[in-house]
């Protein structure tokens, strides 16, 4: 079993990464293999809307997202971590979300993977980011686990937030236990690349 922590912060070793590290420690305690993947310094371009991946299942953009695709597909659980910038998730997080439209085939999808979230903010925006990330997971037919959200003023302050750090560790433990239940969406309701429940006629 593998749990992937995806840090969508443009900075290394910040508060987002600290919370993800704690969550991965919890997952490791439950016996999972863990990996922290940081987007900082990575070359991941925005989706260009070509729609070719709907036919091929592959994204034509050759950048670091190709490596991340493999890590996302290999993981049983994914913890998305993001700071809050201008009242929403970081641009890096949204870019990854948009690029995963290429994972739209039964053999190459995020379906039935467990998803969790850690988010850090200095002010407003946490609720909207959590909503967007959880709605994304549902439309990918992932199984949502818990989230940990915090308002730390600094890395040192975050480390002193004992209940928050414990909650992050518990998130990792919970992810492993949910994965172990081997949940699967019913195959008669296949996931598509289109919006769920939205109709024009």
N, C-alpha and C positions, 0 to 999 in steps of 0.2 A: 504494500500500500504506500502511495506517495502523496504528500501534501505539498503544494507549491504556494509559497508566499510571494505575491507579485506587488512590489513596491512601485507605485506610479508617481512617486515624487521625483522632481528634477534634481534633487539634491541627495547625496549619500549621507548615511549615518545621522539622519534627522529623526524627528519624533515618529514619523510614519514607520520608518525602518525599525525603531526600537519596539513599537507595539507588534509589528510582524515577527520580530525575533522572539518575543515572549510567546506569541501564539504558536510558533513553530517549536519552541521548547515544550509546550504542552503536548503537541502532536507527537513529538519524539518520545515523551514519557509514556505515551500509549502504544509505542512500538512502531510508529510510522517512519518511513524514510522522508526526510524533509529537504526542501531547497528554497533558498531565497533568491529571487530574480529581481534585479533593480533596473528600472528603465533609465536611470540617470546615465548619461553618456552614450546611450544606445541610439542608433540611427533607425528610427521607425517613422516612416512617412505617413501622411494622412491617406485615407481611402480616396481614390480618384473617381469612384462611382462608375467604373467601366462596366460592371455587372458580368464580366466574363466568368467570374468564379461561380456564378449560378449554373453554368454549363459544365465547367471543368472541375469545380471543387478546389481549385488552386488559385492563389493570388499571384498576379503577374509581377508585382512589385518586389524586386529583389533587395532586401535590406535585412535588418536584424529581426524583423517580425517572422521571418522564415524559421529561425531558431526557436523563437518563442512559440510558434505554432506547435512544434514538436513537444515542447515542455508542457504546454496546456493540454495536449492530447494524451500525454503520458501520465498526467496527474489524475488521481482519484478525487482529490479535493483541491480547490483553489481559494486562497484568501486574498481578496483584492484590498490593497492598502492605498489610500490617497490622502493628501492634504486638501484643505478647502481653500480655493482661490476664487475671489469674486463670487462667493456664495454658491459655489458648485465644485464638483470634482476637478482635479487638475486636468489640463489639456492632454497630458500624456495618457491618462486613464481613458478619456473619451476616444483618443486616437486608437488605442488597443481595442476598445469595444467595437468601433466602426470596422476595423480590419478583420475582426472575427466573423464578419459576414461570410467570409470565405469558408468557414467551417460549417457548411450547410448540407452535408451528406451524411447518411447513417453511419458510414465507416469513418467519417472525419467530422465529429461534432462534439460539443460540450454537454450533450444530453446525458442525464443520470449522474453527472458529477456533482459533488457537494460544494456549495459556495458559501463563503463567509466574507465579512467586511471589517476592516479597521479604518477609521477616519479621524483626522485631527484638525482642529480649527482654532482660530483665535477669536472668532466672533460668529456671525450667522452663516448659514449655508449647510450645516450638517444634515438636516432633515431632507432637503432636496437631493443631496448627493446619495444618501442612503436609499431614498425612494427610487432614484434612477438606477442604482446598481442592483437593487432587488428586483425591479421590474425587468431589467436586462436578464437576470438569472432565470426568472420565470419564463420569459419568452425563449430562452435557450433550453428549456426543460431541464434546468439544473435544480437540485434540491437545496433550498436556502437553509443555512444554519444561522447562528446568531451574529450579532455585530458588536463591536466595541467602538464607542465614540468618546473623544476626550477634548478638553480645552486646556492644553498645557501651554504655559507661557514660554517654556524652554525645555530642553532635554533633561536638565537636572530636575526641574519641577515635575516632569512626567515620571521620572524614576521614583519620586517620592509619593506618587499617587498609588498607594498600595492596592486599593480596591480595583483601580483601573488595570494595573499590571496583572493582578490575579484574574480579572475577567478576561484579559487577553490570553492568558495561559489556559483558562478553561475553554475558551473558544477553540483553541487547537485540539484540546482533548475531545471536545464535543464533535469536531469535524471527523476525527478518526472513528468515534463510536457510531456516528451516522453512516459513514461509508461502510462500516462493517455490517450494517443491516441490509446491504445490497438492494436498495430501493431501485426500481425501474418504472418509468412511465409506461402505461399501456401502449403497445405498439400499434393499436388500431387508431391512435390519435397522433399521427406523425408530426414532428416539428417541421415547420417550413421557414423560409427566409422572410416571410411577410408578417405583418402585424397580426396579432391574435385578436379575434373578436371584433375586428373592424371591417365594415362592409359598406359598399357604395350602392348596392342594389338590393 
